């Protein structure tokens, strides 16, 4: 018992003396859709096209940025909570003989990642690292933009989306002096849509469709 108390006190002391660094970061979010039902029927553009093959999603490039707070632990480990504004979504494009169209899901979130980092090589001024963590996201806005050669319409679909998302992230990066360059893959675990609506074929509660993204950022630490 005494040994456990001593170890606990030492850990508290180490954490209290660990360097903490505030940071700002920004970059791009290469968002798309994943899951068994990520392909969408082209009837979303025009009911006459409902018999055509399904369309696979492509990448929507959005912005991401916010703040972070890194706390050093021991043996190259650190923990870093962040608060980010992130633009997510996916693009669906189709082109058949005489018919073309484009649909874009445009989602805005507040992301709160909690990341554990491991820097195995204590190189002075240059520190490569691996990271893993979880992300809790709150939906701010959601729109669907449909385009064809003659017109473009944008619909608010926030009421049909799940208001929060939970994701797993894996990443790599390098710190060079005050600069932190990072790349991570974010895997959504929560279904995008939350209810059935027969007037909109992409809003179905059983639709297994999730946010996916590659995120590339650069930041400064102070």
N, C-alpha and C positions, 0 to 999 in steps of 0.2 A: 504493500500500500504506500509506504514511504517512497519507494523507488518510482512508483507511478506518479505521485505528487510532484517529485523532483523533475521528472520528464515533462509533465504537463506545464510546470512553471518555466522550464527552459524553452518549450515551444512557444509559449506566450511571449517570452522575452525576445525570441528570434523574430516572431511576427511583428512585435512592436518596434523592433529596430530595422526591419526590412525596408529597403528603399521603395517609395511609392512615386509613381510618375503620372502626371496628367498628360493627356494627349488629345490632339485633334486629327481627324482623318477624313478623306474623301476619295471618291473614285466612281467606278461604274459597276452596275449590277446587270449581268447578262442573264435575264430571266427567261424561263420557258415553263412548260407544263410537263408533269410526269404522271405515271400511274397507268393502270390497265385501260382507262377510258380517255387517255390524252388526245386521241384522234377524234375529230369532230366531223359530223356529216355536213356536206356543203349546203344542205337545206337551210342552214342558219343564214345564208346569204339570200337564197331564193327557194321557195317551196318546190319549184319545178326541178330543182337539182337534187332532191332528196334521194334519188336512186343512184347518184354518182358515188365513186369510192370516197372513203373518209380521208380527211386532210390531217397530216401530221403537223405538230407545232414547230415553229422556228423561234429564234431568239428575239426578244424585245430588249433593246439596250436602254437602261434607265440610270439614274443617278443615285448615289448613296453617300451619306456623310454624317458626321456627328462627333461625339466625344468618347474618350476612353479613360480608364484609370487602372494602371498596372501596379500590382503589389508583388514584390519579389518574395519568394518563399525560400526553399533550400534546395541544394543539389540541382541547380539549373531550372527549377520549377517556378512558375509565377501564375497568378490568376488575374484575369482582366475582364471586368464588366464594362459594357459599352451601351450607349444610347444612340441609335442611328435613325435617320429618315431614309427610307428606301423605296424606290420605284420598281415594282415588279410587274409580271404579266407574261404574255406570250402573243405571238403573231401567227395567224393562219392565212395562207395565200393559196389561191386556186386559179388554174388557167386551163380551160378546155376550148375546143373549137368554137370560136365566136363568143365565149363566155369567160369572164375573169372577175375576180373579187378578192377582197382582203378584209380580214377581221382581226382586230387588236383588242386584247384584254389589257386594260390599264389600271394597275392597282398601286395605291400608296399606303405604306405601312410605317409605323414606329416599331423598330426592332430593338430588343434588349438582349444581346448575346452575353453569355457568361462563358468565358474561354479559359482553359488551362493550357499553358504553354510550357514547352520543354526545350531548352537550349543546351544541347549536348556538348558543344564545342566552345569553351570559354576563351574565344579569341578576342584580344583587346580591340575595341572600337568596331568590331564586326561580329555580329552574333546571329547565325542562322538558327531557326527554330522550327519545331513542329507544334501543331495546336489541335485541340478538339474541344467541343463544347456543345451547348444547347442555345436555342434562340426562342424567346417568347415574342410574338408579334401581335400588334393591335392594328386592325384595319381602319384607315382614315377615309379612303375614297375608293370607289371601284366603278369603272365605266367600260362599255363595250362600243368600239367604233367600227362600223361596217362601211366599206367603200366598194364602189364599182365604177366603171368608166363614166357614168352619168351623174352620180350623186354620192354624198357622204352623210351618214347619220351617226350620232353618238348618243348612247342610252346609259342612264345611271342604273347600275345593277347592284349597288351596295346592299340593298335589302335581301338579295338572294345569296350573298356570300357569308361564310362563317366569319364572325367578327374577330376571332383570334386564331393564331396559328402557332404551332409548336414545331420546331425544326432541330435537326442535328447538323453540326458543321464539322468539317475536317479541313485543315489548311496548312500552309507552309509560309515562311517569310524570312526576312533578314532585317536586322537592325544595324544601321551604319551611322555611328555617332547619334545624332538626334532624329535621324530619318528612319521610319519604319515602313517597309514595303511588304505587302501581304497579298496572298491569293488563297481563296477558300471556296469550297463547294458546300452549298447549303441544301439540305434534303428535307423538304416539308413532310410532316407526318399527319397533318390535319386536312381533311377533304375541303376543297375550295368552296363548294356549294352546299347550301343547307336546306333547300326546300324544292318541292316539285312545282313547276309552273308550265303547263302545256303550251303556253304561247311562246316560250323561249326554250328551244331544245337543249341548250347547254346548262339549264338550271334544274338539275335533278338531284334529289337527296342521296341516291345510291350511286352517283357518278364518282368513280374512283379516279380523281384528278387532283394533283397536288402541285404546290409551288416547287420549282427547282431553280437553282441559280449558281453560276460562277461569279464570284465577286473579287474584283481587283481594286486595291486601295493603296494610297500612300499617305503617311501622316507624320506629324512632328511630336516629339515628347519634350516636356519641360520639367 
